[in-house]
Each structure stands twice: as C-alpha cells, then as structure tokens.
Amino acid sequence: MTKSGTKSSVTSTGGKSRARSAGRSAGSSRSGARNATSERNITIVSRDFPRKGKTDWARVDALTDEDIAEAVANDPDAVPIDVDWSDAVLVVPPRKKAISIRVDEDVLDFFKREGEGYQRRMNAVLRSYMQQKSKPKKSA
C-alpha cells in the first residue's frame, strides 16, 4: 500500500513482486535549479559581513562641522535639539524570561501580520491585562 499522493510501481522478479514508492522524491525539484534559486534569493547579513548600503561614507567623512551645521540649518525638517539632559532618568527595561507558550494559531497570525516585534506587542497586551487586574477594585 502506498501513501496518498505518491506514485508506485510494481516489479516482478522470479514470481515475487515488490512495491516501490516514489514518496521520497515527491515534491522535489531538480537539485541544480533549486540550489541556484535558493542562493539567488538568500541574503546573508552578519556583524562580520554587514550589508553594503547606498551611503557614500567617504563623502560623509569628508564633511566638516561647518558643512554639517549648514546642512542642518537648510533642512526644513530638522528640529533644533536643545535638550537639557541633567534631569534625564535612566529607565532599564524589565528582564525578559524565555518560555514556551501555546497560543491559538489565529492569535499568533494576528500579531505576526502586524510586522516585526510581534512578541513585544503580545507582551504589552499581557502587561496591560496584568495591570488592570492588579488595580484595587473601586468600592461603591
């Protein structure tokens, strides 16, 4: 008996028949074509080999402080940065703990559809729930 969706052939050798399943090769492609496509579509980025950007860093390095000040002054989107850091407070985010959690597939898909940071958003929803439950109940 073969698996559903696979081809089989029966060969007879000396009165005995053997069934061969093509299940191992089902859904595969020519190895040469597959490898060429995979290599073309995969971009490897690491700290050791960062992606080459479009910024002309030699030109940026050649800018003087006066050139930068002039460019900022002429930029309509530039906002003056006059920040007094003397009253700044360092906020250290709480430590995270890696766990394994089972959630409904549609819930996970919903958060993933929103883009990167879905785990952070899920954590924010759980934190909001926790804070609502931790509030003292109002007495009438």
C-alpha positions as CSV (number, residue, x, y, z in Angstrom):
1,M,0.0,0.0,0.0
2,T,1.4,3.4,-0.9
3,K,0.8,6.8,0.7
4,S,-1.9,9.0,-0.8
5,G,-0.5,11.3,-3.5
6,T,2.6,9.2,-4.3
7,K,3.4,7.1,-7.3
8,S,4.3,3.4,-7.0
9,S,5.5,0.8,-9.4
10,V,5.4,-2.9,-9.1
11,T,8.2,-5.1,-10.4
12,S,8.2,-8.8,-10.7
13,T,11.3,-10.8,-10.0
14,G,11.1,-14.5,-10.2
15,G,7.4,-14.6,-9.3
16,K,7.8,-12.2,-6.3
17,S,6.5,-8.7,-6.6
18,R,7.9,-5.7,-4.8
19,A,6.2,-2.3,-4.5
20,R,8.5,0.7,-4.8
21,S,7.3,4.0,-3.5
22,A,8.3,7.3,-5.1
23,G,7.3,9.1,-1.8
24,R,10.9,10.1,-1.2
25,S,11.1,12.2,-4.4
26,A,7.6,13.5,-4.4
27,G,7.5,17.3,-4.4
28,S,11.2,17.6,-5.1
29,S,12.8,19.6,-7.8
30,R,15.9,19.3,-9.9
31,S,18.7,19.9,-7.4
32,G,20.7,22.2,-9.7
33,A,17.7,24.5,-10.4
34,R,16.7,24.6,-6.7
35,N,20.1,25.5,-5.4
36,A,20.5,28.3,-8.0
37,T,17.2,29.8,-7.0
38,S,17.9,29.5,-3.3
39,E,21.3,31.1,-3.5
40,R,19.9,34.0,-5.6
41,N,17.1,34.8,-3.2
42,I,19.0,34.5,0.1
43,T,20.8,37.5,1.5
44,I,23.2,36.7,4.4
45,V,23.8,39.6,6.8
46,S,26.0,39.3,9.8
47,R,28.2,41.5,12.0
48,D,31.2,40.2,10.3
49,F,29.8,40.9,6.8
50,P,27.3,43.7,7.0
51,R,25.1,44.6,4.1
52,K,26.5,47.2,1.8
53,G,24.4,50.3,2.0
54,K,24.0,53.1,-0.5
55,T,25.6,55.7,1.7
56,D,28.8,57.4,0.3
57,W,30.7,57.2,3.6
58,A,33.9,58.8,2.1
59,R,31.8,61.9,1.3
60,V,30.3,61.9,4.8
61,D,33.7,61.5,6.4
62,A,34.9,64.5,4.3
63,L,32.2,66.8,5.7
64,T,33.4,69.5,8.2
65,D,31.4,70.6,11.2
66,E,30.6,73.8,9.3
67,D,29.2,71.7,6.4
68,I,27.0,69.7,8.7
69,A,25.7,72.8,10.6
70,E,24.9,74.4,7.2
71,A,23.1,71.3,6.0
72,V,21.0,71.2,9.2
73,A,20.2,74.9,9.0
74,N,18.9,74.5,5.4
75,D,16.9,71.3,6.2
76,P,13.2,72.3,6.7
77,D,12.6,69.0,8.6
78,A,15.4,69.5,11.1
79,V,14.2,70.3,14.6
80,P,16.5,72.2,16.9
81,I,17.9,69.8,19.6
82,D,18.2,71.9,22.7
83,V,17.7,69.1,25.3
84,D,18.7,69.5,28.9
85,W,19.9,66.1,29.9
86,S,20.6,67.0,33.5
87,D,17.2,65.8,34.6
88,A,17.2,62.7,32.5
89,V,16.3,59.4,34.2
90,L,17.7,56.1,33.0
91,V,14.9,53.5,32.6
92,V,16.1,50.0,32.5
93,P,13.5,47.7,30.9
94,P,12.5,44.6,32.9
95,R,14.4,41.4,32.2
96,K,12.7,39.0,29.9
97,K,12.4,35.3,30.5
98,A,12.3,32.9,27.6
99,I,9.4,30.5,27.9
100,S,7.4,28.2,25.6
101,I,3.7,29.1,25.4
102,R,0.9,27.7,23.3
103,V,-1.4,30.2,21.7
104,D,-4.2,29.8,19.2
105,E,-2.9,29.9,15.7
106,D,-5.2,32.8,14.7
107,V,-4.0,34.8,17.6
108,L,-0.3,34.3,16.7
109,D,-1.1,35.1,13.0
110,F,-2.8,38.3,14.0
111,F,0.2,39.6,15.9
112,K,2.6,38.4,13.2
113,R,0.6,40.2,10.5
114,E,1.3,43.5,12.3
115,G,5.0,43.0,11.4
116,E,8.3,42.8,13.4
117,G,8.1,43.0,17.2
118,Y,5.0,40.7,17.5
119,Q,6.4,39.1,20.7
120,R,6.9,42.6,22.2
121,R,3.3,43.5,21.3
122,M,2.0,40.3,22.8
123,N,3.9,41.1,26.0
124,A,2.4,44.6,26.1
125,V,-1.1,43.1,25.8
126,L,-0.4,40.7,28.7
127,R,1.2,43.5,30.8
128,S,-1.9,45.7,30.2
129,Y,-4.1,42.8,31.4
130,M,-1.9,42.2,34.4
131,Q,-2.0,45.9,35.4
132,Q,-5.8,46.1,35.0
133,K,-6.2,43.0,37.2
134,S,-3.8,44.4,39.8
135,K,-5.7,47.7,40.3
136,P,-7.6,47.9,43.5
137,K,-11.3,47.5,42.9
138,K,-13.4,50.6,43.4
139,S,-16.0,50.4,46.2
140,A,-19.4,51.9,45.7
